[in-house]
Amino acid sequence: MILGIMGGMGPLATSELFRKIIELTNASNDNDHLHIVIDNNTEIPDRTEYILGSGEDPRIEMIRSAVKLEMMGADYIAIPCNTAHYFYDDIKKYTKSQILHMIRETAIYLIKNRKNKEYFLMATRGTYESKIYENIFNEYGLSILEPDYSDKMAIMDWIYRVKSSKFDVTSLEFESLIDKYTKDRDMPVILGCTELPILAGHLGVKRDFIDPTEIIARKCVELANKY
């Protein structure tokens, strides 16, 4: 089994998924690890800009990456970008490789492992506008709480700072925004953009976080172990 990673959205998030897969693999030597091919395609246009009506369509480059990964032998493909899953149905038509759906796998994981029915979502504006979390979570009887517009803009700014390798957000800013919506409520936080777990780790913020990147990493290892 060969795993393909459709990367470049962004490069740091791509490397983070790769790292998590390695750390989650029960290996005693090099040969016990997964065979992984990565297409770090930084030519994929910004997903949020397109969804909001101001950017170039990313599907052409995403399809190109999916086909390239299949030609490199990928049996299944992971996409370490939450917003990119808005285009999932369009991409999967062009490859025989199985494309994992990170958001659906997150919902399945939560149903199996958590009792909570409501989750606070931190994500890009593209993810919010596309309703990909809301629509899929509703299928599983789960609900999503979104922040107000100004806080969505703040989260978006944090995400793009991480994409630029800037971590000039304070832990107080990060935690204050979360507290505004979850204080005195049993509501876990979904870090629904692959840059956000990186930022939370850099800031040393420890909360009841749900990290879809880790969930899809576990799924990648699980599938590899079946064969």
C-alpha positions as protocol buffer text, in pm:
chain_id: "A"
residue {
  index: 1
  type: MET
  ca { x: 0 y: 0 z: 0 }
}
residue {
  index: 2
  type: ILE
  ca { x: 132 y: 340 z: -99 }
}
residue {
  index: 3
  type: LEU
  ca { x: -7 y: 657 z: 54 }
}
residue {
  index: 4
  type: GLY
  ca { x: -14 y: 977 z: -147 }
}
residue {
  index: 5
  type: ILE
  ca { x: -28 y: 1317 z: 20 }
}
residue {
  index: 6
  type: MET
  ca { x: -170 y: 1604 z: -184 }
}
residue {
  index: 7
  type: GLY
  ca { x: 41 y: 1878 z: -31 }
}
residue {
  index: 8
  type: GLY
  ca { x: 129 y: 2242 z: -72 }
}
residue {
  index: 9
  type: MET
  ca { x: -185 y: 2371 z: 104 }
}
residue {
  index: 10
  type: GLY
  ca { x: 32 y: 2482 z: 284 }
}
residue {
  index: 11
  type: PRO
  ca { x: 378 y: 2324 z: 293 }
}
residue {
  index: 12
  type: LEU
  ca { x: 409 y: 2342 z: 672 }
}
residue {
  index: 13
  type: ALA
  ca { x: 74 y: 2168 z: 716 }
}
residue {
  index: 14
  type: THR
  ca { x: 187 y: 1904 z: 466 }
}
residue {
  index: 15
  type: SER
  ca { x: 501 y: 1832 z: 665 }
}
residue {
  index: 16
  type: GLU
  ca { x: 294 y: 1820 z: 983 }
}
residue {
  index: 17
  type: LEU
  ca { x: 73 y: 1542 z: 846 }
}
residue {
  index: 18
  type: PHE
  ca { x: 382 y: 1352 z: 733 }
}
residue {
  index: 19
  type: ARG
  ca { x: 536 y: 1390 z: 1079 }
}
residue {
  index: 20
  type: LYS
  ca { x: 221 y: 1273 z: 1256 }
}
residue {
  index: 21
  type: ILE
  ca { x: 194 y: 964 z: 1037 }
}
residue {
  index: 22
  type: ILE
  ca { x: 554 y: 872 z: 1119 }
}
residue {
  index: 23
  type: GLU
  ca { x: 501 y: 925 z: 1493 }
}
residue {
  index: 24
  type: LEU
  ca { x: 177 y: 725 z: 1496 }
}
residue {
  index: 25
  type: THR
  ca { x: 331 y: 428 z: 1315 }
}
residue {
  index: 26
  type: ASN
  ca { x: 440 y: 137 z: 1532 }
}
residue {
  index: 27
  type: ALA
  ca { x: 782 y: 85 z: 1375 }
}
residue {
  index: 28
  type: SER
  ca { x: 1109 y: -67 z: 1492 }
}
residue {
  index: 29
  type: ASN
  ca { x: 1304 y: 21 z: 1177 }
}
residue {
  index: 30
  type: ASP
  ca { x: 1277 y: 213 z: 848 }
}
residue {
  index: 31
  type: ASN
  ca { x: 1103 y: -72 z: 672 }
}
residue {
  index: 32
  type: ASP
  ca { x: 811 y: -69 z: 916 }
}
residue {
  index: 33
  type: HIS
  ca { x: 706 y: 280 z: 811 }
}
residue {
  index: 34
  type: LEU
  ca { x: 450 y: 363 z: 542 }
}
residue {
  index: 35
  type: HIS
  ca { x: 553 y: 406 z: 182 }
}
residue {
  index: 36
  type: ILE
  ca { x: 449 y: 767 z: 118 }
}
residue {
  index: 37
  type: VAL
  ca { x: 472 y: 989 z: -189 }
}
residue {
  index: 38
  type: ILE
  ca { x: 411 y: 1362 z: -149 }
}
residue {
  index: 39
  type: ASP
  ca { x: 324 y: 1616 z: -415 }
}
residue {
  index: 40
  type: ASN
  ca { x: 392 y: 1949 z: -247 }
}
residue {
  index: 41
  type: ASN
  ca { x: 204 y: 2139 z: -517 }
}
residue {
  index: 42
  type: THR
  ca { x: 236 y: 2505 z: -419 }
}
residue {
  index: 43
  type: GLU
  ca { x: 74 y: 2606 z: -749 }
}
residue {
  index: 44
  type: ILE
  ca { x: -271 y: 2511 z: -617 }
}
residue {
  index: 45
  type: PRO
  ca { x: -458 y: 2843 z: -592 }
}
residue {
  index: 46
  type: ASP
  ca { x: -599 y: 2962 z: -259 }
}
residue {
  index: 47
  type: ARG
  ca { x: -913 y: 2764 z: -179 }
}
residue {
  index: 48
  type: THR
  ca { x: -1077 y: 3030 z: 38 }
}
residue {
  index: 49
  type: GLU
  ca { x: -1029 y: 3308 z: -217 }
}
residue {
  index: 50
  type: TYR
  ca { x: -1206 y: 3097 z: -480 }
}
residue {
  index: 51
  type: ILE
  ca { x: -1495 y: 3003 z: -250 }
}
residue {
  index: 52
  type: LEU
  ca { x: -1540 y: 3370 z: -159 }
}
residue {
  index: 53
  type: GLY
  ca { x: -1552 y: 3461 z: -528 }
}
residue {
  index: 54
  type: SER
  ca { x: -1223 y: 3645 z: -568 }
}
residue {
  index: 55
  type: GLY
  ca { x: -970 y: 3378 z: -664 }
}
residue {
  index: 56
  type: GLU
  ca { x: -864 y: 3128 z: -925 }
}
residue {
  index: 57
  type: ASP
  ca { x: -1023 y: 2783 z: -939 }
}
residue {
  index: 58
  type: PRO
  ca { x: -794 y: 2538 z: -751 }
}
residue {
  index: 59
  type: ARG
  ca { x: -949 y: 2225 z: -897 }
}
residue {
  index: 60
  type: ILE
  ca { x: -726 y: 2202 z: -1204 }
}
residue {
  index: 61
  type: GLU
  ca { x: -408 y: 2181 z: -997 }
}
residue {
  index: 62
  type: MET
  ca { x: -572 y: 1957 z: -736 }
}
residue {
  index: 63
  type: ILE
  ca { x: -679 y: 1715 z: -1009 }
}
residue {
  index: 64
  type: ARG
  ca { x: -328 y: 1730 z: -1155 }
}
residue {
  index: 65
  type: SER
  ca { x: -186 y: 1637 z: -813 }
}
residue {
  index: 66
  type: ALA
  ca { x: -433 y: 1351 z: -767 }
}
residue {
  index: 67
  type: VAL
  ca { x: -345 y: 1206 z: -1109 }
}
residue {
  index: 68
  type: LYS
  ca { x: 27 y: 1251 z: -1047 }
}
residue {
  index: 69
  type: LEU
  ca { x: 3 y: 1071 z: -713 }
}
residue {
  index: 70
  type: GLU
  ca { x: -189 y: 785 z: -874 }
}
residue {
  index: 71
  type: MET
  ca { x: 80 y: 757 z: -1143 }
}
residue {
  index: 72
  type: MET
  ca { x: 340 y: 741 z: -864 }
}
residue {
  index: 73
  type: GLY
  ca { x: 159 y: 436 z: -729 }
}
residue {
  index: 74
  type: ALA
  ca { x: -63 y: 587 z: -458 }
}
residue {
  index: 75
  type: ASP
  ca { x: -340 y: 348 z: -355 }
}
residue {
  index: 76
  type: TYR
  ca { x: -498 y: 611 z: -134 }
}
residue {
  index: 77
  type: ILE
  ca { x: -461 y: 986 z: -94 }
}
residue {
  index: 78
  type: ALA
  ca { x: -484 y: 1222 z: 202 }
}
residue {
  index: 79
  type: ILE
  ca { x: -539 y: 1596 z: 165 }
}
residue {
  index: 80
  type: PRO
  ca { x: -401 y: 1798 z: 461 }
}
residue {
  index: 81
  type: CYS
  ca { x: -626 y: 2099 z: 397 }
}
residue {
  index: 82
  type: ASN
  ca { x: -974 y: 2123 z: 544 }
}
residue {
  index: 83
  type: THR
  ca { x: -1102 y: 2384 z: 299 }
}
residue {
  index: 84
  type: ALA
  ca { x: -987 y: 2175 z: 1 }
}
residue {
  index: 85
  type: HIS
  ca { x: -1249 y: 1913 z: 88 }
}
residue {
  index: 86
  type: TYR
  ca { x: -1513 y: 2146 z: -57 }
}
residue {
  index: 87
  type: PHE
  ca { x: -1382 y: 2019 z: -393 }
}
residue {
  index: 88
  type: TYR
  ca { x: -1368 y: 1652 z: -289 }
}
residue {
  index: 89
  type: ASP
  ca { x: -1641 y: 1522 z: -522 }
}
residue {
  index: 90
  type: ASP
  ca { x: -1487 y: 1699 z: -822 }
}
residue {
  index: 91
  type: ILE
  ca { x: -1139 y: 1561 z: -754 }
}
residue {
  index: 92
  type: LYS
  ca { x: -1225 y: 1197 z: -685 }
}
residue {
  index: 93
  type: LYS
  ca { x: -1379 y: 1153 z: -1032 }
}
residue {
  index: 94
  type: TYR
  ca { x: -1035 y: 1181 z: -1190 }
}
residue {
  index: 95
  type: THR
  ca { x: -847 y: 911 z: -1003 }
}
residue {
  index: 96
  type: LYS
  ca { x: -887 y: 544 z: -919 }
}
residue {
  index: 97
  type: SER
  ca { x: -695 y: 601 z: -595 }
}
residue {
  index: 98
  type: GLN
  ca { x: -909 y: 619 z: -284 }
}
residue {
  index: 99
  type: ILE
  ca { x: -924 y: 976 z: -156 }
}
residue {
  index: 100
  type: LEU
  ca { x: -979 y: 997 z: 217 }
}
residue {
  index: 101
  type: HIS
  ca { x: -1225 y: 1259 z: 342 }
}
residue {
  index: 102
  type: MET
  ca { x: -1071 y: 1425 z: 648 }
}
residue {
  index: 103
  type: ILE
  ca { x: -1389 y: 1595 z: 764 }
}
residue {
  index: 104
  type: ARG
  ca { x: -1604 y: 1283 z: 733 }
}
residue {
  index: 105
  type: GLU
  ca { x: -1336 y: 1080 z: 912 }
}
residue {
  index: 106
  type: THR
  ca { x: -1341 y: 1341 z: 1189 }
}
residue {
  index: 107
  type: ALA
  ca { x: -1718 y: 1307 z: 1231 }
}
residue {
  index: 108
  type: ILE
  ca { x: -1690 y: 926 z: 1239 }
}
residue {
  index: 109
  type: TYR
  ca { x: -1411 y: 946 z: 1496 }
}
residue {
  index: 110
  type: LEU
  ca { x: -1615 y: 1177 z: 1720 }
}
residue {
  index: 111
  type: ILE
  ca { x: -1923 y: 956 z: 1705 }
}
residue {
  index: 112
  type: LYS
  ca { x: -1713 y: 658 z: 1812 }
}
residue {
  index: 113
  type: ASN
  ca { x: -1498 y: 828 z: 2076 }
}
residue {
  index: 114
  type: ARG
  ca { x: -1679 y: 1134 z: 2216 }
}
residue {
  index: 115
  type: LYS
  ca { x: -2015 y: 1194 z: 2381 }
}
residue {
  index: 116
  type: ASN
  ca { x: -2033 y: 1560 z: 2281 }
}
residue {
  index: 117
  type: LYS
  ca { x: -2287 y: 1664 z: 2020 }
}
residue {
  index: 118
  type: GLU
  ca { x: -2174 y: 2025 z: 1970 }
}
residue {
  index: 119
  type: TYR
  ca { x: -1830 y: 2152 z: 1871 }
}
residue {
  index: 120
  type: PHE
  ca { x: -1677 y: 2497 z: 1831 }
}
residue {
  index: 121
  type: LEU
  ca { x: -1514 y: 2524 z: 1489 }
}
residue {
  index: 122
  type: MET
  ca { x: -1204 y: 2732 z: 1420 }
}
residue {
  index: 123
  type: ALA
  ca { x: -1135 y: 2740 z: 1046 }
}
residue {
  index: 124
  type: THR
  ca { x: -1080 y: 2947 z: 734 }
}
residue {
  index: 125
  type: ARG
  ca { x: -1356 y: 3167 z: 598 }
}
residue {
  index: 126
  type: GLY
  ca { x: -1372 y: 2931 z: 301 }
}
residue {
  index: 127
  type: THR
  ca { x: -1448 y: 2639 z: 530 }
}
residue {
  index: 128
  type: TYR
  ca { x: -1717 y: 2837 z: 712 }
}
residue {
  index: 129
  type: GLU
  ca { x: -1877 y: 2968 z: 391 }
}
residue {
  index: 130
  type: SER
  ca { x: -1879 y: 2628 z: 222 }
}
residue {
  index: 131
  type: LYS
  ca { x: -2055 y: 2465 z: 520 }
}
residue {
  index: 132
  type: ILE
  ca { x: -1853 y: 2146 z: 469 }
}
residue {
  index: 133
  type: TYR
  ca { x: -1827 y: 2078 z: 842 }
}
residue {
  index: 134
  type: GLU
  ca { x: -2187 y: 2172 z: 914 }
}
residue {
  index: 135
  type: ASN
  ca { x: -2329 y: 1959 z: 633 }
}
residue {
  index: 136
  type: ILE
  ca { x: -2127 y: 1647 z: 712 }
}
residue {
  index: 137
  type: PHE
  ca { x: -2164 y: 1677 z: 1089 }
}
residue {
  index: 138
  type: ASN
  ca { x: -2541 y: 1709 z: 1051 }
}
residue {
  index: 139
  type: GLU
  ca { x: -2542 y: 1367 z: 882 }
}
residue {
  index: 140
  type: TYR
  ca { x: -2405 y: 1222 z: 1208 }
}
residue {
  index: 141
  type: GLY
  ca { x: -2630 y: 1416 z: 1445 }
}
residue {
  index: 142
  type: LEU
  ca { x: -2352 y: 1658 z: 1539 }
}
residue {
  index: 143
  type: SER
  ca { x: -2365 y: 2037 z: 1533 }
}
residue {
  index: 144
  type: ILE
  ca { x: -2113 y: 2315 z: 1478 }
}
residue {
  index: 145
  type: LEU
  ca { x: -2086 y: 2652 z: 1652 }
}
residue {
  index: 146
  type: GLU
  ca { x: -1916 y: 2920 z: 1445 }
}
residue {
  index: 147
  type: PRO
  ca { x: -1764 y: 3247 z: 1572 }
}
residue {
  index: 148
  type: ASP
  ca { x: -1895 y: 3587 z: 1466 }
}
residue {
  index: 149
  type: TYR
  ca { x: -1761 y: 3766 z: 1159 }
}
residue {
  index: 150
  type: SER
  ca { x: -1489 y: 3967 z: 1333 }
}
residue {
  index: 151
  type: ASP
  ca { x: -1352 y: 3657 z: 1504 }
}
residue {
  index: 152
  type: LYS
  ca { x: -1361 y: 3464 z: 1177 }
}
residue {
  index: 153
  type: MET
  ca { x: -1145 y: 3737 z: 1030 }
}
residue {
  index: 154
  type: ALA
  ca { x: -906 y: 3718 z: 1326 }
}
residue {
  index: 155
  type: ILE
  ca { x: -871 y: 3339 z: 1291 }
}
residue {
  index: 156
  type: MET
  ca { x: -812 y: 3381 z: 917 }
}
residue {
  index: 157
  type: ASP
  ca { x: -536 y: 3631 z: 990 }
}
residue {
  index: 158
  type: TRP
  ca { x: -370 y: 3387 z: 1233 }
}
residue {
  index: 159
  type: ILE
  ca { x: -383 y: 3110 z: 972 }
}
residue {
  index: 160
  type: TYR
  ca { x: -216 y: 3320 z: 705 }
}
residue {
  index: 161
  type: ARG
  ca { x: 51 y: 3430 z: 949 }
}
residue {
  index: 162
  type: VAL
  ca { x: 140 y: 3066 z: 1010 }
}
residue {
  index: 163
  type: LYS
  ca { x: 150 y: 3009 z: 633 }
}
residue {
  index: 164
  type: SER
  ca { x: 410 y: 3287 z: 630 }
}
residue {
  index: 165
  type: SER
  ca { x: 599 y: 3120 z: 919 }
}
residue {
  index: 166
  type: LYS
  ca { x: 497 y: 3402 z: 1153 }
}
residue {
  index: 167
  type: PHE
  ca { x: 380 y: 3305 z: 1500 }
}
residue {
  index: 168
  type: ASP
  ca { x: 319 y: 3656 z: 1635 }
}
residue {
  index: 169
  type: VAL
  ca { x: -13 y: 3565 z: 1797 }
}
residue {
  index: 170
  type: THR
  ca { x: -22 y: 3551 z: 2176 }
}
residue {
  index: 171
  type: SER
  ca { x: -163 y: 3262 z: 2375 }
}
residue {
  index: 172
  type: LEU
  ca { x: -390 y: 3517 z: 2549 }
}
residue {
  index: 173
  type: GLU
  ca { x: -542 y: 3620 z: 2214 }
}
residue {
  index: 174
  type: PHE
  ca { x: -589 y: 3258 z: 2113 }
}
residue {
  index: 175
  type: GLU
  ca { x: -745 y: 3146 z: 2441 }
}
residue {
  index: 176
  type: SER
  ca { x: -961 y: 3456 z: 2483 }
}
residue {
  index: 177
  type: LEU
  ca { x: -1132 y: 3394 z: 2152 }
}
residue {
  index: 178
  type: ILE
  ca { x: -1204 y: 3034 z: 2248 }
}
residue {
  index: 179
  type: ASP
  ca { x: -1333 y: 3134 z: 2593 }
}
residue {
  index: 180
  type: LYS
  ca { x: -1574 y: 3380 z: 2434 }
}
residue {
  index: 181
  type: TYR
  ca { x: -1767 y: 3086 z: 2288 }
}
residue {
  index: 182
  type: THR
  ca { x: -1694 y: 2788 z: 2513 }
}
residue {
  index: 183
  type: LYS
  ca { x: -1663 y: 2929 z: 2865 }
}
residue {
  index: 184
  type: ASP
  ca { x: -1873 y: 2729 z: 3113 }
}
residue {
  index: 185
  type: ARG
  ca { x: -1980 y: 2495 z: 2831 }
}
residue {
  index: 186
  type: ASP
  ca { x: -1870 y: 2139 z: 2767 }
}
residue {
  index: 187
  type: MET
  ca { x: -1774 y: 2211 z: 2408 }
}
residue {
  index: 188
  type: PRO
  ca { x: -1453 y: 2078 z: 2252 }
}
residue {
  index: 189
  type: VAL
  ca { x: -1276 y: 2290 z: 1989 }
}
residue {
  index: 190
  type: ILE
  ca { x: -1215 y: 2161 z: 1637 }
}
residue {
  index: 191
  type: LEU
  ca { x: -895 y: 2305 z: 1492 }
}
residue {
  index: 192
  type: GLY
  ca { x: -1043 y: 2291 z: 1144 }
}
residue {
  index: 193
  type: CYS
  ca { x: -747 y: 2428 z: 952 }
}
residue {
  index: 194
  type: THR
  ca { x: -419 y: 2238 z: 938 }
}
residue {
  index: 195
  type: GLU
  ca { x: -224 y: 2549 z: 1041 }
}
residue {
  index: 196
  type: LEU
  ca { x: -417 y: 2586 z: 1367 }
}
residue {
  index: 197
  type: PRO
  ca { x: -279 y: 2278 z: 1550 }
}
residue {
  index: 198
  type: ILE
  ca { x: 67 y: 2404 z: 1453 }
}
residue {
  index: 199
  type: LEU
  ca { x: -13 y: 2745 z: 1602 }
}
residue {
  index: 200
  type: ALA
  ca { x: -167 y: 2600 z: 1920 }
}
residue {
  index: 201
  type: GLY
  ca { x: 139 y: 2380 z: 1970 }
}
residue {
  index: 202
  type: HIS
  ca { x: 374 y: 2673 z: 1915 }
}
residue {
  index: 203
  type: LEU
  ca { x: 183 y: 2880 z: 2172 }
}
residue {
  index: 204
  type: GLY
  ca { x: 170 y: 2593 z: 2421 }
}
residue {
  index: 205
  type: VAL
  ca { x: -209 y: 2616 z: 2445 }
}
residue {
  index: 206
  type: LYS
  ca { x: -357 y: 2296 z: 2588 }
}
residue {
  index: 207
  type: ARG
  ca { x: -733 y: 2260 z: 2557 }
}
residue {
  index: 208
  type: ASP
  ca { x: -985 y: 1996 z: 2462 }
}
residue {
  index: 209
  type: PHE
  ca { x: -882 y: 2023 z: 2100 }
}
residue {
  index: 210
  type: ILE
  ca { x: -995 y: 1800 z: 1815 }
}
residue {
  index: 211
  type: ASP
  ca { x: -722 y: 1784 z: 1550 }
}
residue {
  index: 212
  type: PRO
  ca { x: -853 y: 1651 z: 1215 }
}
residue {
  index: 213
  type: THR
  ca { x: -494 y: 1627 z: 1090 }
}
residue {
  index: 214
  type: GLU
  ca { x: -416 y: 1372 z: 1360 }
}
residue {
  index: 215
  type: ILE
  ca { x: -741 y: 1187 z: 1292 }
}
residue {
  index: 216
  type: ILE
  ca { x: -661 y: 1148 z: 922 }
}
residue {
  index: 217
  type: ALA
  ca { x: -303 y: 1051 z: 1008 }
}
residue {
  index: 218
  type: ARG
  ca { x: -437 y: 769 z: 1227 }
}
residue {
  index: 219
  type: LYS
  ca { x: -669 y: 661 z: 944 }
}
residue {
  index: 220
  type: CYS
  ca { x: -374 y: 648 z: 702 }
}
residue {
  index: 221
  type: VAL
  ca { x: -180 y: 421 z: 939 }
}
residue {
  index: 222
  type: GLU
  ca { x: -488 y: 207 z: 1005 }
}
residue {
  index: 223
  type: LEU
  ca { x: -544 y: 146 z: 634 }
}
residue {
  index: 224
  type: ALA
  ca { x: -178 y: 62 z: 578 }
}
residue {
  index: 225
  type: ASN
  ca { x: -187 y: -193 z: 860 }
}
residue {
  index: 226
  type: LYS
  ca { x: -479 y: -377 z: 695 }
}
residue {
  index: 227
  type: TYR
  ca { x: -259 y: -481 z: 402 }
}
